[in-house]
Amino acid sequence: MINFIGKSYQLCDRITRRSFLQAGGAGLVGFGLADLLRAESQQGIGSSQKAVINIHLDGGPPQMDTIDLKPNAPIEIRGEFQPIATRLPGFQICELMPKLAGVADKLAFIRSLVGADVRHDAFQCMSGFDSQSLRNLGGRPALGCVMTKLVGSPQDATPTFVDLMQGRPLVRNSARPGFLGPSYSPFRPDISKVFPRQLEEGMKKELAALGSQHATSLKLNAALDADRLDDRASLLRGLDQVQRDLDESGAMEALDRFHQQAANILTSNTFANALDLENVPEQELARYTAPSSNVSQFYTADDHRATRKLLLARRLVEAGVRCVSLSLSDFDTHSKNFPRMKHILPIFDFGLHALVTDLEERGMLDNVMIVAWGEFGRSPKINSQGGRDHWPEVGPAILAGGGMNGGQVIGSTDRTASRATSTPVSYQDVIATLYHHLGVDPHRVTISDPTGRPQYLLDGGKAISELI
């Protein structure tokens, strides 16, 4: 039996939603989860309006320079930045984030994120798992890919999951479908011309090796109307039936899904318009455009316009996308940590504040849960190049929205921000909280791996009780 979390309310025939779902899960009703969520969406009820925006702070943000400052630590640890007061009594954050300090009562600050995989990508932030989990079966799928499997359909006018990540997360395919196969890959538009982001030399080679298939083209032939595109897809399905039967990779099924969804995108324009910032009102665009500064920019870092990625995320959620992932770069500060933080932290501060306040004004904040985090923290001790190195022992995270209990600080670390001393929070705990928001119990819902064995969405962790 599939179990679902959330409110128990009556449907039109006075049967409770929970009883209805349990009956359906037991095979008594010919009505699936996807059907229910779509029906609820049309009525404006239930969990179908819920969405997640997952912000990856590419490279690993320094906990002691963001939300866990240690002003009394030795100089080689505490660094240059001063703490400032927030709207939460007694809680301080970095002086470079004054806007977030002003809305701290709407946020949850996790200072005790533990269990990092020590890999330079965003996969653990997308899935909760390390890269080795079920690797022999293709690996675990990202949360967005799971939601595509559970509630998505090729007939949808918008994809369930859109990946806007750049840099390291894109090169290393962090938002991957794992054992679900390519049919459940995210829709990944190429945003590099709008948001240029240079790569390290080694990663340029990695990206080139991926070929042209790392992004999903939106350049549909306008001369093809919906009927012709659908006919073309039907023809491909007919001609390729034998090959599809022999194809164990899932590539043919993925091609079919793309053709079907392309037809819907072409006819509705909803999704394509959400990705187009050219016609956004100037005032709205300005709200999501961080001020430029005279601080020097490291060559791999996003510039001040990167905050518009958060505008894209909001527009995609409005269009019906359930999961959006994006990245802000570059927090990989092995050298020049403090000049680089002076550049990127104000951008992050401006962008997250704009997103939270905008969603609140639009009445969307309770329906959209935001998480901002990285693959690990940074070393407490400043190295000889003025940088901070990888530190998997503990890291920071910030959550907002989703109807959670905001205005909280969860966990603490020792006097050097080296290790968690209270309330350790795992990556799976955070992912479980995101699933809870989406109305799915990750410890009861299963998906089948390639051997036919059911796999729970998470094998550990639990939704953070302080937030729900």
C-alpha positions as a printed Julia matrix, in Angstrom:
468×3 Matrix{Float64}:
   0.0    0.0     0.0
   1.27   3.5    -0.86
   1.01   5.96    1.99
   0.83   9.72    1.6
   1.29  12.5     4.09
  -0.63  15.71    4.43
  -4.14  16.79    5.29
  -7.03  14.34    5.32
 -10.0   16.04    3.67
 -13.13  14.82    1.95
 -13.53  14.43   -1.77
 -16.75  15.16   -3.61
 -18.22  11.77   -2.69
 -17.4   12.33    0.99
 -14.58   9.79    0.96
 -11.42  11.12    2.62
  -8.41  11.69    0.4
  -6.23   9.45    2.56
  -8.7    6.55    2.42
  -9.04   7.05   -1.33
  -5.27   6.92   -1.8
  -4.94   3.84    0.34
  -7.64   2.13   -1.64
  -5.96   3.09   -4.88
  -2.6    1.9    -3.6
  -4.2   -1.44   -2.74
  -5.5   -1.78   -6.29
  -9.17  -1.16   -5.48
  -9.52   2.0    -7.53
  -8.24   2.51  -11.09
  -6.89   5.94  -10.33
  -3.19   6.68   -9.88
  -1.18   9.22   -7.92
  -0.53  11.33  -11.01
  -4.26  11.4   -11.83
  -5.14  12.46   -8.31
  -2.56  15.24   -8.22
  -3.74  16.61  -11.54
  -7.36  16.54  -10.42
  -6.41  18.34   -7.22
  -4.43  20.9    -9.21
  -7.5   21.76  -11.28
  -9.47  22.29   -8.07
  -6.68  24.25   -6.38
  -6.37  21.8    -3.49
  -3.95  19.23   -2.18
  -0.23  18.85   -2.66
  -0.25  19.28   -6.44
   0.58  22.98   -6.11
   3.71  22.27   -4.08
   7.13  22.91   -5.58
  10.8   22.88   -4.6
  13.59  25.26   -5.63
  16.98  23.73   -4.89
  19.86  26.24   -4.94
  23.31  24.7    -5.1
  26.1   26.92   -3.77
  28.66  25.48   -6.14
  31.98  24.6    -4.53
  30.91  24.43   -0.88
  30.05  27.57    1.14
  32.18  28.47    4.2
  30.07  28.03    7.32
  32.18  30.41    9.42
  31.88  33.19    6.81
  28.11  32.88    6.3
  25.79  31.78    9.13
  28.14  30.4    11.8
  30.66  33.15   12.49
  33.13  32.64   15.32
  34.24  36.17   16.3
  36.11  34.9    19.36
  38.12  32.28   17.51
  41.81  32.82   16.68
  42.46  35.16   13.74
  43.58  32.3    11.47
  40.08  30.87   11.82
  37.65  33.73   12.26
  38.77  35.66    9.19
  37.88  39.21    8.14
  34.1   39.42    8.36
  32.06  40.78   11.23
  28.75  39.37   12.48
  25.58  41.45   12.26
  22.31  41.1    14.14
  19.26  39.49   12.52
  15.55  39.54   13.28
  16.14  36.47   15.45
  17.21  37.55   18.96
  20.8   36.58   19.66
  21.48  35.17   16.2
  24.05  36.81   13.93
  25.18  36.21   10.37
  27.86  37.65    8.1
  27.87  41.38    7.44
  27.77  40.64    3.7
  24.19  39.33    4.02
  22.17  42.24    5.47
  19.05  41.51    3.41
  18.78  37.95    4.73
  19.36  39.28    8.24
  16.25  41.4     7.72
  14.06  38.4     6.82
  15.65  35.88    9.18
  12.28  35.31   10.82
  11.11  33.69    7.56
  14.15  31.41    7.23
  15.59  28.34    8.91
  19.36  28.28    9.38
  21.01  24.87    9.69
  24.52  25.1    11.15
  25.07  21.36   11.59
  24.79  19.74    8.14
  26.8   16.51    8.27
  27.58  13.42    6.21
  29.03  15.02    3.06
  30.24  12.67    0.33
  33.35  14.81   -0.35
  32.63  15.02   -4.06
  32.7   18.23   -6.06
  29.23  18.13   -7.58
  25.64  18.62   -6.45
  24.4   15.03   -6.58
  24.04  14.62   -2.83
  22.11  17.91   -2.66
  19.83  16.63   -5.43
  19.23  13.12   -4.04
  20.4   12.79   -0.45
  22.65   9.88   -1.43
  26.37   9.52   -1.99
  27.57   8.69   -5.47
  28.22   5.02   -4.69
  24.69   4.12   -3.6
  23.28   1.46   -5.97
  25.99   2.35   -8.43
  25.91  -1.2    -9.86
  22.29  -0.56  -10.89
  22.9    2.87  -12.38
  22.91   4.9    -9.16
  20.18   6.66   -7.24
  17.93   9.19   -8.98
  17.68  12.87   -8.04
  14.53  14.01   -6.23
  13.25  15.83   -9.31
  13.68  12.72  -11.45
  11.76  10.7    -8.86
   8.91  13.23   -8.99
   8.91  12.97  -12.79
   8.46   9.21  -12.39
   5.7    9.6    -9.78
   3.62  12.45  -11.19
   5.01  13.46  -14.58
   3.6   12.68  -17.99
   4.78  13.37  -21.55
   1.41  15.05  -22.1
   2.19  17.75  -19.52
   2.68  21.23  -20.96
   5.6   21.75  -18.56
   8.23  19.28  -17.36
   8.08  18.13  -13.75
  11.79  18.84  -13.24
  13.9   21.6   -14.79
  17.64  21.74  -14.12
  19.29  25.16  -14.55
  22.56  24.24  -12.88
  25.79  25.39  -14.48
  29.47  24.87  -13.8
  30.56  21.84  -11.84
  27.02  20.45  -11.26
  26.27  20.53  -14.99
  29.58  19.01  -16.07
  29.16  16.16  -13.6
  25.48  15.66  -14.35
  24.46  16.13  -10.73
  20.7   16.05  -11.4
  20.77  12.6   -12.95
  18.01   9.99  -13.15
  20.18   7.08  -11.99
  18.57   3.67  -12.33
  15.31   5.22  -13.59
  17.01   5.72  -16.95
  17.16   8.65  -19.39
  13.37   8.86  -19.78
  13.27  10.6   -16.4
  16.13  13.0   -16.94
  15.45  16.65  -16.13
  14.56  19.15  -18.82
  17.85  21.03  -19.05
  17.7   24.22  -21.15
  21.0   25.78  -22.16
  21.18  29.07  -20.25
  24.88  29.71  -20.87
  24.28  32.63  -23.25
  22.12  34.41  -20.68
  24.24  33.49  -17.67
  27.87  33.09  -18.77
  29.97  31.1   -16.33
  33.56  30.09  -17.09
  34.83  26.65  -16.21
  38.18  25.5   -14.96
  40.32  24.08  -17.79
  39.83  20.47  -16.68
  36.08  20.88  -16.57
  35.99  22.36  -20.05
  37.34  19.04  -21.27
  34.79  17.14  -19.19
  31.94  19.2   -20.65
  33.22  18.75  -24.21
  33.3   15.0   -23.66
  29.57  15.06  -22.89
  28.85  16.24  -26.43
  25.73  18.17  -27.29
  23.38  16.02  -25.23
  24.0   17.74  -21.89
  21.23  20.26  -22.63
  17.69  20.03  -24.02
  17.15  22.18  -27.09
  14.2   24.57  -27.09
  14.72  25.41  -30.75
  11.58  23.76  -32.05
  10.79  24.26  -35.71
   7.98  26.82  -35.74
   6.83  25.52  -39.13
   5.75  22.27  -37.49
   2.27  22.5   -36.07
   1.14  20.2   -33.27
  -0.46  17.65  -35.58
   2.64  17.32  -37.74
   4.89  17.02  -34.73
   2.61  14.38  -33.23
   2.53  12.49  -36.55
   6.3   12.59  -36.63
   6.49  11.17  -33.13
   4.0    8.42  -34.04
   6.04   7.55  -37.13
   9.21   7.29  -35.06
   7.44   5.08  -32.56
   6.29   2.78  -35.35
   9.6    2.63  -37.22
  11.67   2.16  -34.11
   9.52  -0.46  -32.38
  11.96  -3.31  -33.0
  14.96  -1.23  -32.0
  13.14  -0.03  -28.87
  12.37  -3.61  -27.89
  16.09  -4.37  -28.08
  17.21  -1.16  -26.37
  17.93  -1.74  -22.7
  19.36   1.73  -22.07
  16.0    3.49  -22.19
  17.21   5.9   -24.87
  14.33   5.13  -27.25
  11.72   5.64  -24.56
  13.41   8.92  -23.64
  13.19  10.03  -27.28
   9.5    9.22  -27.35
   8.87  11.22  -24.19
  10.74  14.2   -25.59
   8.73  14.2   -28.83
   5.47  14.0   -26.91
   6.4   16.79  -24.56
   7.78  18.91  -27.38
   4.34  18.89  -28.97
   2.76  20.18  -25.79
   5.4   22.86  -25.31
   4.9   23.99  -28.89
   1.14  24.35  -28.52
   0.9   25.82  -25.02
   3.87  28.24  -25.01
   3.53  28.25  -21.2
   6.9   26.69  -20.55
   8.81  28.5   -23.29
   7.4   31.85  -22.12
   8.49  31.12  -18.53
  12.07  30.75  -19.76
  11.98  33.97  -21.76
  13.15  36.97  -19.71
  13.11  39.4   -22.63
   9.47  40.36  -22.11
   9.6   40.56  -18.32
   8.57  44.01  -17.04
  11.59  46.17  -16.24
  10.57  46.64  -12.63
  10.32  42.89  -12.08
  13.65  42.28  -13.77
  15.29  44.98  -11.65
  14.02  43.3    -8.5
  16.1   40.25   -9.38
  19.2   42.05  -10.64
  21.83  42.51   -7.96
  23.77  45.8    -7.99
  27.12  45.62   -9.7
  30.14  46.36   -7.54
  33.79  47.25   -7.8
  34.84  44.02   -6.09
  37.03  41.95   -8.4
  35.34  38.84   -9.78
  37.12  35.48   -9.8
  37.05  34.05  -13.33
  34.81  31.07  -12.41
  32.28  33.14  -10.45
  28.79  34.19  -11.51
  28.29  37.91  -12.03
  25.64  40.16  -10.45
  23.02  39.16  -13.04
  23.06  35.55  -11.78
  20.26  36.49   -9.37
  17.94  36.37  -12.39
  18.25  32.58  -12.25
  15.99  32.83   -9.21
  13.5   34.81  -11.27
  13.56  32.02  -13.84
  12.92  29.53  -11.06
   9.91  31.47   -9.8
   8.48  31.78  -13.32
   8.92  28.06  -13.95
   7.14  27.18  -10.71
   4.3   29.53  -11.7
   4.11  27.7   -15.03
   3.63  24.36  -13.27
   7.15  22.95  -12.83
   7.4   20.98   -9.59
  11.18  20.93   -9.06
  13.77  23.49  -10.16
  17.49  23.25   -9.47
  20.02  26.01  -10.08
  23.52  26.96   -9.02
  25.42  30.02   -7.86
  29.18  29.94   -8.34
  31.9   29.92   -7.14
  32.36  28.96   -3.5
  35.39  26.72   -4.13
  37.74  29.16   -2.43
  41.08  27.39   -2.04
  42.61  30.81   -2.57
  41.49  34.4    -1.94
  38.51  33.31    0.14
  37.68  36.75    1.49
  37.84  38.81   -1.74
  35.79  36.11   -3.45
  33.18  36.06   -0.68
  32.94  39.85   -0.95
  31.84  39.28   -4.53
  29.52  36.25   -4.35
  27.86  36.56   -0.92
  26.14  39.9    -1.68
  24.81  38.31   -4.89
  23.43  35.34   -2.96
  22.03  37.67   -0.28
  20.25  39.84   -2.83
  18.88  36.95   -4.86
  17.51  34.81   -2.05
  15.92  37.85   -0.39
  14.27  38.8    -3.7
  12.91  35.29   -4.19
  11.53  34.9    -0.66
   9.87  38.3    -0.54
   8.5   37.99   -4.08
   6.96  34.58   -3.39
   5.43  35.91   -0.18
   3.86  38.9    -1.94
   2.42  36.61   -4.6
   0.93  34.28   -1.99
   3.21  31.44   -3.17
   5.68  31.1    -0.32
   3.79  28.4     1.57
   3.6   26.3    -1.6
   7.26  26.64   -2.56
  10.07  25.27   -0.39
  13.56  26.66   -0.99
  16.85  25.16    0.11
  20.29  26.73   -0.42
  23.34  24.59    0.36
  26.53  23.1    -1.03
  28.38  19.81   -1.26
  30.3   20.46    1.99
  31.64  23.26    4.16
  35.08  24.88    4.18
  38.03  24.36    6.48
  38.13  26.48    9.65
  41.82  27.26    9.27
  42.8   29.72    6.55
  45.51  28.27    4.3
  48.69  29.92    3.02
  46.87  31.29   -0.05
  44.22  33.03    2.0
  41.7   30.33    1.14
  39.64  27.69    2.86
  39.81  24.07    1.76
  37.22  21.27    1.58
  35.63  20.41    4.93
  33.14  17.51    4.9
  32.71  17.4     8.68
  30.06  20.13    8.8
  28.45  22.71    6.55
  25.61  25.28    6.4
  22.17  25.27    4.81
  19.31  27.77    4.63
  15.66  26.82    4.05
  12.63  29.0     3.4
   8.97  28.7     2.47
   6.96  25.53    2.25
   4.75  26.52    5.17
   7.56  25.52    7.54
   8.13  26.96   10.99
  10.56  29.73   10.08
  12.68  31.91   12.29
  14.79  29.05   13.59
  18.45  28.18   14.05
  19.04  24.44   14.04
  22.24  22.91   15.36
  25.51  24.3    16.61
  29.22  23.71   16.18
  32.32  23.9    18.35
  34.3   27.1    18.85
  36.07  26.77   15.48
  33.05  25.66   13.39
  34.83  22.36   12.84
  32.21  19.87   14.0
  28.57  19.72   14.98
  27.98  19.74   18.72
  24.17  19.55   18.67
  21.32  18.47   16.38
  23.27  17.02   13.45
  21.24  17.19   10.23
  22.03  14.85    7.33
  21.54  15.45    3.62
  18.81  12.81    3.66
  17.07  14.68    6.49
  16.84  17.76    4.27
  15.71  15.75    1.23
  13.11  13.99    3.41
  11.83  17.44    4.41
  11.51  18.38    0.72
   9.61  15.16   -0.01
   7.33  15.84    2.96
   6.55  19.26    1.51
   5.71  17.64   -1.84
   3.29  15.29   -0.09
   5.29  12.08   -0.53
   6.5    9.79    2.25
   9.98   8.68    1.09
  10.05   5.8     3.56
   6.86   4.22    2.23
   6.75   5.06   -1.46
   8.93   2.82   -3.63
  10.17   2.8    -7.21
  11.46  -0.29   -8.99
  15.12  -0.65   -9.89
  16.24  -2.42  -13.12
  16.04  -5.82  -11.4
  12.39  -5.2   -10.5
  13.16  -4.81   -6.82
  11.3   -1.96   -5.08
  13.54   0.73   -3.63
  12.38   3.25   -1.04
  13.0    6.84   -2.05
  15.32   7.23    0.94
  17.04   4.57    3.03
  17.58   6.87    6.02
  16.95  10.34    7.31
  13.69  11.89    8.43
  11.89  15.18    7.87
  13.26  17.83   10.21
  10.72  17.9    13.03
  11.47  21.49   14.04
  10.33  22.7    10.62
   7.11  20.78   10.02
